[in-house]
Amino acid sequence: MARPQVVLITKTDCHLCADARDAVGRVTASLGLEWTEQRVDDDPELRDRYAEEIPVVLVDGIQRDFWKIDESRLQRVLQRAMAQ
């Protein structure tokens, strides 16, 4: 079973980011996966790329959701990635 890489891109003082952390945490925990967080505050390239879309969820480097994270969609994406 594949282990997809899940990255949540956030920024400081972002109320949507707090909700996204909770959502990503719930979904990944239910599937036994880990996730990481990257802040655009620490990376000018990320800030330029995602400035208007924060928070952003990447799965294996592909943007899968932004702003309000849809837990059902994220779970489906991760289950498909794990089945490959």
C-alpha positions in Angstrom: 0.0 0.0 0.0 1.4 3.4 -1.0 2.0 6.1 1.6 1.0 9.4 0.0 2.8 12.6 1.1 0.4 15.1 2.6 1.5 18.7 3.0 -0.6 21.5 4.4 0.6 25.0 3.4 -0.3 27.7 5.9 0.6 31.1 7.1 0.8 32.9 10.4 -2.4 34.4 11.9 -4.7 32.5 9.5 -8.0 31.3 11.0 -8.7 29.0 8.0 -5.4 27.4 8.6 -6.4 26.3 12.1 -9.5 24.7 10.7 -7.4 23.1 8.0 -5.0 21.6 10.5 -7.9 20.0 12.3 -9.4 18.6 9.1 -6.2 17.3 7.7 -5.3 15.8 11.1 -8.6 14.0 11.4 -8.5 12.5 7.8 -4.9 11.4 8.0 -5.3 9.9 11.4 -8.3 7.9 10.3 -6.1 6.4 7.5 -3.0 5.9 9.6 -1.0 8.6 7.7 1.2 11.4 8.7 1.3 14.9 7.3 3.6 17.9 7.4 3.1 21.6 7.5 4.9 24.3 5.6 4.5 28.0 6.2 4.6 30.5 3.4 6.1 32.9 5.9 9.3 30.8 5.8 9.5 30.3 2.0 9.2 33.1 -0.6 8.5 30.7 -3.4 5.6 29.1 -1.6 4.3 32.6 -0.7 4.4 33.7 -4.4 2.7 30.5 -5.6 0.0 30.1 -3.0 -0.5 33.6 -1.5 -4.2 34.0 -2.3 -5.1 30.3 -1.7 -3.9 29.6 1.9 -4.4 27.1 3.4 -3.5 24.6 0.6 -3.4 20.8 0.8 -0.9 19.0 -1.4 -1.0 15.2 -1.9 2.2 13.9 -3.5 3.0 17.4 -4.7 -0.4 18.0 -6.4 -2.7 20.7 -5.1 -5.9 19.0 -3.9 -7.8 21.6 -2.0 -7.5 25.2 -0.6 -9.3 27.6 1.7 -11.9 25.4 3.3 -10.7 21.7 3.3 -13.3 19.2 2.2 -12.6 16.2 4.5 -14.6 13.8 2.3 -12.8 14.8 -0.8 -9.4 14.6 0.9 -10.2 11.1 2.2 -11.2 9.9 -1.2 -8.0 11.3 -2.8 -5.9 9.7 -0.1 -7.6 6.3 -0.4 -7.1 6.3 -4.1 -3.4 7.3 -3.7 -3.0 4.5 -1.1 -4.5 1.9 -3.5 -1.9 2.5 -6.2 
